[in-house]
Amino acid sequence: MLCTKLQNEINSSIKSIKRIRSDHGREFENASFESYCDSLGISHEFSAPRTPQQNGVVERKNRVLQEMARVMLLSNNVPRNLWAEAVNTACYIGNRVFLRPGTRNTSYELWKGKRPNVSYFHTFGRKCYILNYRDQLGKFDAKSDEGIFIGYALNSRAYRVFNLKTLSVMESSNVVFDDTRLKSNDHEEEVIFSDGSPLEEVVVSPNVGTSNVNNNDTQSIDRVPLLDSKEPAPWVRILHDKEDIIREVNEGVRTRRQLANLICYTCYTSQIEPKKVEEALNNEFWVLAMQEELNQFERNEVWTLVPRPKTTNVIGTKWIFRNKSDEDGNIVRNKARLVAQGYSQIEGIDFEETFALVARLESIRLLLSISCVHKFKLHQIDVKSAFLNGFLQEEVFVEQSKGFVDAHHPNHVYCLKKALYGLKQAPRAWYERLTQFLVDNNYTRGSVDKTLFIKRDNDELFIAQIYVDDIVFGSTNNTKVQQFVDVMSHEFEMSLVGELSYFLGLQIRQLDDGIFISQAKYAKNLVKKFGLEKAKHCDTPMSTTLKLSKDASGKSVDQTLYRGMIGSLLYLTASRPDISFSVGVCARYQSDPKESHLSSVKRVIRFVNGTSNYGIWYSFDTNASLVGFSDADWAGNCDDRKSTPGGCFFLGNNLVSWFCKKQNSISLSTAEAEYIAAGSGCTQLLWMKQMLVDYGFNQGTLTLFCDNMSAINISKNPVQHSRTKHIDIRHHFIRELVENKCIVLEHVGTNDQLTDLLTKPLDATRFKTLSRSIGICLVE
């Protein structure tokens, strides 16, 4: 807290904080803050409601900082989303420049007892260059990234700079400032406009030399040197009316001054997602995004403007606005999407078939493991506006988009030639278009996974996995990679080409000796979302002494909150099998959650808080042998006594797939529960075996490890025993697999049973041991 920091900086034996005055904000008026003040003997006073003058010092200070920040932002056309940096810098400067009333000292000098050094001050918003020490640069690559100076670091001797390449704020002492940033040789005109008012022209007068400035003005400028009086005024631009910019989509941006101005803004992004079209049209970043979306329609020849049919169903359209983030959660671009209101489509008239394939997460992890076997890098591309490339079989009409209605034909509608986002058949149309294109270019579709495409040339292998418009691909020969990029770029427009680093929410780091998969950023946001970032960490996600049940007499909790926690954690299990069991158990009580269930979910989140940077490690030191482990927790459910089977499956040393799910029927013995679990494990092994054939790996007899000898014997000996004759026939297919030598069940000791992590709560020592064994670790 601020009070604690101030108390540490002053000599508490001589001076101390006696009184704090604030308004009635909840951040001040709460039991925690009152307890803190009481412990230090601080008197906490409040101003009367709606009477800010009773706390006038701080209120006036807020206004001064706000006005300084406004000038700093506007003087150099710095994006408004950096307002917090401007306020911080204004406060930093004010403490070192403004004199305290009644003294000849600044606030800094009164507090620190020494004069401030301002020799390192620079103008806010000035263009600068930051030394690039992160990327591996070539001999002739630029050593610096261009940026905007936005302030000073508080905890180090460094500048705060907005990097225009990475679109992130960074601190660095290796900064070179461009002193020509504010200079101009010509005078231009500035247009000031507001919503709903006509444009007015304001002529900028010539610069006034220092000889024309009176003494009082000179002293003021010397005291607060915001701009050098010898420098000409900043460049200004002419902004044309929005209708002149976006009326003719096929002509793009044609204005003389607006083009340069908007190109400058492409270096930045809006941090706020507008809810309405009117809000977006008042933001230059979102106007650019909307313009780019409509340009895609023109380039792809998606539609034709036609008179409105009298008897045909016309589907409405809607703008959707989303911020796109990178693997670290930083907003990298604004995306505007024009979608059709597909809920108004009529089946049999507006659409027929709608099913479209997407890759499973297990397929993606298998692809990552295959790349480790071959030791090659994976790459990714994103097809820009992919659905606009799919051909429609039906005749579909849509309304003109709001804000972009043709002035000459306001009652016309668009007849679609290609699919539009929001149409029920759009995913299928895109999948069929992409599949046909790849097949025509000699890429073979997988026999099991129809989103997998392969091309072989002697010993060279190329593989690509499709997830809607995101494509992950790699090859043992880099030439094949470039060929694929060229083929795709010739047919479709690409918005992302590079090494695989972020896919379906997974952060993927490709290192020299392996691949690390995590969801660190998502995990941290999850903890913060539910307000547990300061809670005590747990060593395990579930207690070994607590057995969850329906708890009919317990106190009910917010069902929406509980389901939100479960849903968020389920998404995290894509890279964290160590929490799969605990999340699965808690998920059983979403219909009527109690306090005991909420406490268990919070324990899982507290465990995630302490291990947010953990993930799965895929090592290059591996092979293509396929093995599995299966286990079951017999009658582990206290409510219906059903068992919980689990399984984990490895390609070499790398964990590819796992499951943890309560059985549908009650098992009468441990052997029966383990036998059914082994059957589920066999189905997964068979699927992976067939997948590996497409990759060029033919597996022999597969091994499934089980720690129950009775279950192993049942699979080998088809005896109609009195204690097994009731088992459903669908579970006995494992006997045929064993008889045909497709799969062999091997016994594994309890201490080596890795699937214990997925079937029961464990103590901290056992939990950490098994987590490391399946590849859960932290990679710095």
N, C-alpha and C positions, 0 to 999 in steps of 0.2 A: 504494500500500500504506500501511497505518497507520503503519508504521515510518518511511517516507519523509515522511509528513505531520508526524509528531512531530518528526523530525529538522529539518525546515524551520522549525518554530515555536520551537525552543529555540536558544540560542547554541551552535553546535557547537564553537566554539573553547574554550568553558568546560565545557559538559556534552555528553554523548553517550550513546546507548543502549549499554550494555555487555553485557547479558544478557537473554535471552528464555527463559521457561519455559512449556512447553505439554505437552499430552498427545500421544498418537501418532496423532491424526487426520490424514487424508491431506492436508487443507488446510495442515498444518504440516510434515508429514514427507514432503517431496518434493525433488527435485533443484533445482528453480527457487528455492525458499525457502532451501535450504542455500547455494546459490551467492550469493544476495543477502546472507545473513548473513556469509559469508566475505569478500565484497567490502568490507563495512563493519567487519570485525573484531568482529562480534557473536557471543557465545557462545550457542549454542542448546542448552538443557537440556530433558530430558524427564522427566515423572513416570513412576513405575513403573506398569505395567498394573494397572487396577482399584484404584488407590491415589489417589483424588482428594484426600486430605488433604495430599499432597505439594505440591499447588498450591492450597492452601486459600483463599488470598486471593480469587482470581478465582472459585472455586467458590462461596464464600459470597456474593460480589457477585451472581452469577447468581441465587442463591436470593432475595436481597433484592429484586432487580428483578422476578423472577417473582411474588413475593408482593405487591409494590406494584401490579403490573399487574393481578393478579387482583382486588384490592380496587377499583381504578379502573374495571374493566369491570363488576363486579357492582353497585357502589354506584349506578350510574345506568342500569343495563340496557343498556349499550353492547354491540352484537353482538360475539361472540367472534372473528369474522373480522378485527376491527381490533386483535387482540392485539399485532401488531408495533408499531403506533402507540403502544399503551399502554406497551410496554417502552421504546421510544425516549423517550417523555415522562417515564417514571419515572427513566430515566438522566439526562435533562436536568435534572429537578428535584433529584435526589440530588446532582449535582455542585455545585449552587448553594445547597443547604439543609443537608445533613448535614455535621457537623464532622469533620475528620480526627482519628483517635485521637492523643492527645498534643499537640494543637494547639488553638487557638481559631479556626481558619480553615477555610473550606470548600475543597474540591478546586479549584474555579474560582479562588478567591483565591490559592491556592498556585501555580497554573499561570500565571495571567494577571498576578498582582501587583496586583490591584485588587478591591474588594468588588463582589459581583454585585448587579445591580438586579433585584428580584423584584416590582416594583410592577405589572408587566404580567401577572403570573400569574393564571390562571383555573382553575376546577375542571374537570378532565377529564370530558368527556361532557355539559357544559352546553349547553343549546340556544342557538343564536346565529343571526345573519342576515348573509349575505355580499352585498356590493354586486354586482349583476348588471351587468357592463360588456360582456358578450359579445353578448347578444341585442338586437335592435332593439325597444325597448319603446314602447308607446303612452303617451299622456298619463296614463292612469289605471291603467296596469299596475303591479304591485308591482315596486319597484326592487331588492328583495333576495330572495335565495333562503334558505330555512331550512336550517340545517345543525347538525352536532354538532361541538363543539370537541374536537380530538384531539391537539393538541400545538403545537410551535413549530418554525418553519423554521430550519434550521441555517445556510443561506448568505444569508439576508436577514432583515430585520426584519419578519416576517410571521407570521401564525398558520396552522396547518394545520387545515383544516376538512373534514369529510365532508359534501358537498353532497347534500341529500336529494332535490333535483330531478334532478340529472344522475347521481346515484349514483356519484360519483367524489371522490377526495381532491384538494383544491386548496389553494394558498397565497395568502393575501391579507392586507393590512394594513387593509382596509376592512371590519371585522367589528364588529358590535354584539352584545353579550352580553345574554341575557335572565336577569336575576337572580331571576325568579320560577320558574325551571325546577325547583328542588328544593323549593319550598314547597307545603305542603298544610294544609288546615284540619281535615281529618278523619283519624281513625286507622282503618286497615283491618286486615284479617287477612292473613297471609302463609302460603302453603302450600308446604312444602318436600317434594319428592318425588324418588324415584330409581326406576330401572327395577326392576320386580319387587317393590317394597315398597309397603305401604299408605300412603295420604296422612296426614300429620300436620299438625295446626293449631298454629301458633305465634302467640301474641298479642303484638303489638308494644306495649311499655309506653310511657307518656306521656313526652314530652321532659323532660329534667332541666335545670333552669336553671343558670346559671353559679354561683349561690350554693351549689349542692350539690356542686360539684366541688372536690376538694382541691387544694392548691398544686402537688403533683407532677404531677397530671393537667393542670392549667392550663399548666404549663411545657411539658409534652410537646405539648399542642395548639398552643401558640404557636410551638414550634419546627418542627412539621410540620403546617401548617394544612390538613388534608385536607378537613374540613367545618367550617362555622361552627357553634359550639355553640349559637347562638341560633336556628338554623334548625330547624324540625321535621324529623322523619325523612322520607326519600323515600317517594313513593307506592309501594305494593305492590299486587299483584293476586291474585285467587283463580284458580288454574288448575284446571279440571275435568278429569276423567279423559278420555283420548282417545276411548274408546268412546262417551262421551256426546256428543262433538262430531261424529263422522263416521259414526254408525250409520245415521241416516236421511238419505240424500243429498238427497232432494227437499225436506227441511226446511231445508237449509243450516246455518249456524252459529247456534244458538239460545241459547247460554248468556249470562248477564248480563255477566260480567266478561271471559270469554275473547274475545268479539268485539272489545272495545276494545283488548285486548292484542295480538291478531293483526293488527288494522288498523295498529297502530303498526309492526309488523314488516314490513308490506308496503313500507315505505320502504327496506328493506334486502334483500339477497339472500345466500344461502349461496354461498360460493366453491367448495365441494367437492361433486362429483357422487357421490352414494351408489351403491354397487355392489349393495346388497341392500335389499329392502323394509324390513327391520327397522331398518336405519340411517336410512332416510328417515322412518320413523314416530317416531323420537326427535329429529327436527329440525323446529321449528315452521315454518320456511320451506317445507320440502318437504311437510309436512302440508297447508299451504295450497294448494300446487301440485296435490297429489293430489285435494284436495277440489274445487278448481276444475275439474279434468278430469272428475270424476264428475258435477259439476253440469252440465257440457256434455252429458253423456249424458242426463240427465233433461230438460234443456230441449229437446234435439233428438229426444227419444223414440226413442232408438237401440235399446233392447231391452226385453224383457219376461221376468220371472222365471217359469219354468215347470218342472214336474217333469222329471227327467232321462229322455229317451227311451231305450228299451232297445236299439234296433238302429241308431241314427243315430250317426255320427261326431261327437264333441264336441271342439272345438278348445280348447287351453289358452290362457291369457292371461299376460302378463308386464308389469311396470312398467319403463319406461325413463326415466331421469333425465338431463336435459341443461341446461346453463347457456346462456342466450341472450345474445349479445354485440351491441354496436352497431358502427358503422363504425370506431371506434377500438379495438375489442377489449375494451371495458369490459363486464363482466357486468351486464345490466340486469334480468334476471328469471330465475327458476327455472321450468323447464318439466317437468312430469311427464306422461308419455304412457302410457296403457294400450293395449297392442297385442295383437293375436291372434298366436298362433304358427302363421303361415300355412304353414309347411313341412309341417304335418300335414294340410293340405287334400287332398282327393282330386279329381282332375280329372274333370269330367263329373258329379260329385255336388255338391261344394261350390263349384265355379266352372266357368265356360265360357271367355269371352273375358277377356283381361287387358291388352291393349295400350291405352295412353293417351298422348296427345300432350303434349309440353312444348316451349316455345320454344327455338330455337337461340340461342347467344350472338351469332351474326351478325345475327339478327333483332332482338335487343336493341340492338345497336350501330346498326343501321339506324334503329330507332325514335329513338334519341338524336340521330342525324344529321338525321332529319326534323324533330325539335323545334327544331334549330338553324336549319333552313331557314325554318320558320314563326315562330321566335323566341318560343316559349312554354315555360312551366315544365312539368316532368313531376312526377307525384305517384305515390304507391304506397299500396296497402292490403293487408292480410294478413287473409285469412278465418280466423277462429279455429276450430281443430279442423275443418278443411274436410272431411276424409273422412267425418266423422259426418253429413254432409248428403246423401251419396250413397245412393240407393235400391238395395237388393239384389233381384235376380231369383230367387236361389236361397234355399232354407231352410238357414240356418246356425245352429249352436248353439255357444256358448262357455262355458267354465268361469267361475265367480265369481272375481273378482280377489283375490289374496292380501292379507290384511289387512282386507278389506271383505266378508267372507262374511256373508250374512244369518243372524242368530242363530236365527231361527225355521225357516228352510228351508236348512240347510247343504248338503244334497245336491241342491238344485235347480240348474238351469243357465239361462243366458240365451238366449232366441231372438232373433236379430238382425232388426230391421226395416230398419236402415240399415247402411252399411259401417262397418268398424272398421279402424283402422290395423293393418297387418300382413297383412290379407287380400289375396290375390293380385288380386282384382278391385276392390279399393277405389279405386285411382287412376282406373280407367276409369269406375266409378260416379260419382265426383265430377266428372270431366270432362264426362260426359253430362249431369249435373244442372246444372252451371254453364252449359254451352253452350245447353241448352234454355231456361234462364231468360233468358239474354241475348238469344237469338233472339226469344223471346216479347215482349221489351221493345224490339224494333225495332233491335237492334244486328246489323249484317251481319257474317257470318264471312268471313274472307279467302279468296280463291279459291286461293291457293297455300299460305299459312301458316294452318292451321286454328286456331292459337292467337291469331290477330289478329282483333280485333273493331272495326268502324268504324261510325260514324253520321255522315251528312252532312245538313246543313240549309242549303240555298243555298250560300253561300261558307264556312260554318262547318264545321269538321272536328273530330271527336272520334275518338281512337284508344286502344285498350287492348290490352296484350299479356299473355298468361296464362302463368305458369310454376307449375303445380300450384295452390297456394293463395296465391301472391304475384302481384299484379296491378299493372302499371305503366300509367299512363294520363295523357293530357293533351289539351288542346283549344285551339283558337284563341279560344274564348269560355269564360271562367271559369265562366259560368253552367252550361255543359254539364258541367264538372267536378263541381260541387256536385250537379247532378242525378244523375250516376252514383253518387256517394257515397251519396246519399239512397236510390236504388233498391237498391243493394247492402246497405245497412244495414237496410233494411226486411225483406229476405229472409234475410240471414245476419248473424252476429255478427262485427264487425270488431275486431281487436286492434291495428291500426296504421293510422293515416290521417295523411298528411302529405306534404311534398315529398320527392321521390326523393333519397336520400342513400346508401343501402347496399342492394345487390341482388346476390344470388348471389356474394357475396364481393367485389364491386366497390365501391370507395369512389367515389361520384359527387358532385362539387361543381358545382352549378349557379350560375354567376356571371352578371354583367350582360352579358358579351360572349362567353360560350361555356360549354362543359361540360368539366370535367377528370375523366378516368377513371383511377384508379390502384388498386393493391393494396399500398399502403405498409406498412400494419400487417402484412399477411400476409408481405410480403417480409422485414421485420425479424425476424419470428418464425421464418421459414425459416432465415435466416442463424444466428440464435441456436440453433435446434434442432440444427444440425449443427456447432456450436462454432466458427464461423468469423467471429464478430463482431469479433475483434481482429486478424484476418488482413489482410495488405496488400491494398489495392484494386487492381483491374486496369482499364485503359482500355478494353479490348475483351473480349468473352466468350470469344473463341477465338483462339489463336495462328495467325498466317499461315504459320509455318514448320513446323508439326506436322500431319502427315496421319495420322489415326487409322485403325487396321486391327485385325484380330482379335488380333494380338500373341500368337500361340500359345505362344511361349516365355516370355511375361511371367508375373509372379507374380499369382496370383488374389487377389481381395479379397472382402470380405463381400458376397454377392449381395443380401441383404435391405437392407443400408445403401445400396448403389448404387441399387437400384430405388426405395427411399424418396426418395432425392435426385431421381431423374428424375421420379417422380410429382409431387413437390412443385413442381418447376420447370415441368412441363407445365401445371399449374393457373395458374401465374404468367403464362404466355404469353397468357392471355385479355386482358391489358392491356399486354403487353410484346412486341410483334412483333420487337423488336431482339434477343431471345435465342432466337427460334423455331428458327433454323437450327442454332445450337450445341447446343441441347437435343435437337433431332431427331437430330443426328449421334451424340451420346452415347447416345441411347436405343436405337440399333441393337445395342448390346453388352450388353444386360441379361442375356442367357442365360449369359454367361461373362465377367464384367468383370475386367479386369486393372488393375494399378497405373496404367498410362498412361491408361486410361479414367477412373479415379477422380480422377486429377490434373486432367484436363480438366473434369470436372464441378465440382470444387472451384474451378477458375478461373471458371466461370460464376457460382457462388455468390459468389465474391469480387467479381466485377463487379456483381452485384445488391446486395451490401453497400454499394458506393459510390454506387449509383443507386437506392436503395430507394424514394425519394420521387418518382421519375419515373413518368410515365404518358402517356396519349394526350390530346391537346388537340383538342376539337371547337369550331371557331369559328363564331360567328353570321354572319361575313362569308363566306358560301358560297352555293351555288345547288344545283339538283337535277340537274345534268348528271352522267352516269355514265360513268366511264372506268376502264380497267384497264391494268396493266403485267404482262408475263410474261417470264420468263428461265429459263435452265437452265444448270447446271454439268455439262458433258459429261464422262462417265466419271469423275466425281469420287470414286466409292467405290473404294477401293484393293483391296477384297476381291473384288467381283464386277463391277467396272467399269460399274455402272449409273449413270445420270445423276440429278441432283437438280433438278427443276423448282421454280419458285416463282412466286407471283403476289400482287399487292396491288391492291385495288379501292377507288375513291374515289367518294363522292357529293359533288360539288363539290370542296372542299378537304379534306374529312374522310375519313380512312381508316376503312372499314367492315369489310372482310374481307381476309384474307390466307391463303396456304397455303404449305407447304414440305414436300414429301414425295418420297421416292425413287421413281423410276419402276419399274414391274413388269417391264419388258423392257429389254434392252440396245440402245442406239441406236448405229448404225454411224457416225454423223457428228454434228457440231455442229448442222447444219441439221435433222436428224431429231429430235434432243433438243429443240431450240427449237420445232419444229413441234408435237410432242406436248405441250409445255408450253403453247403457245398454245391448243391444243384444250381443255386443262383450264381455262385462263382463260376461254374462251368459255362453257363450261358455267356457271361462276360468274356471269358477266355476264348470261346469259339468266335465271338464277334471280332475280337482283336486279332485272332489268328487269320481270319478272312481278310481283315484290313491290311495285314502285313504282306499278304500275297500281292496286293496291288503295289506295294512298295518294293517288291522284289525279294522278300524274305519268306522262305517256305519253312514252316515250323514242323518239327516231328511230333513226338508224343509230348503233350503239355503236362506240366507238373502243378498240382494244386496241393498246398500244404494245409493240413488239418491236425488239430491237437486231440481229436477224439477217435480212439481206435475202433470203437463200436460203429461209428459212422463209416469209417474206412472199410470195415469188414462187410457192412451192409451193401456197399457199392460193389464189392468184389464177388459176393456170394448171393445169388438171387433166391434166397431161402424164404419161404412164407412163414416167418416166425410169428408167434401169437402177439408179440409186442410191436410188430412192424407191419402186419398185414392190413392195417387200417390206413396206412399212408397213401395219400392220393396218388393215382397212377402218373400224374404229370411230373411228380418229383422223381420217378424211377428212371427217367431217360438217362441219368448219370450212369446207370448200370451198362447200358448199351455203349456209351462212350468209353467206359473202362474196358469192356469186352473187346471193342474194336481198336483198342490201344490208341485212341485219340487223346485220352487224358488218363493220368495215373494220380491217385491220391497218396501222398506221402505224409508220414507222421512227423510232426514238429513238436519239440518240447514247449511246455507252457512259457518258459522264460524267453523263448525265441518266437513266440506267436505275436507277430506285428499287429494283427487285427484286434488285439485287446484294446487298442487305442480307439477303435470304432464301435465297441460293443458295451463298454462298462466304464464307470468313473474310476480313476486311478490316483494313487498318491503321487506327490510331486516328483519323487525320484524315478519311479517307474514311468510316469508320464513323459518326463524329459528324455529318458533313455529311448523310448519308442519313437518319440517325435524326431530325434536325431536319426534313428534308424531308417525312417521312411523319407528323410531328406528335408525335414523342416529345420531351417537354420536362419541365421542373420548374415548377410553379406554386406560388408561396409563399402 
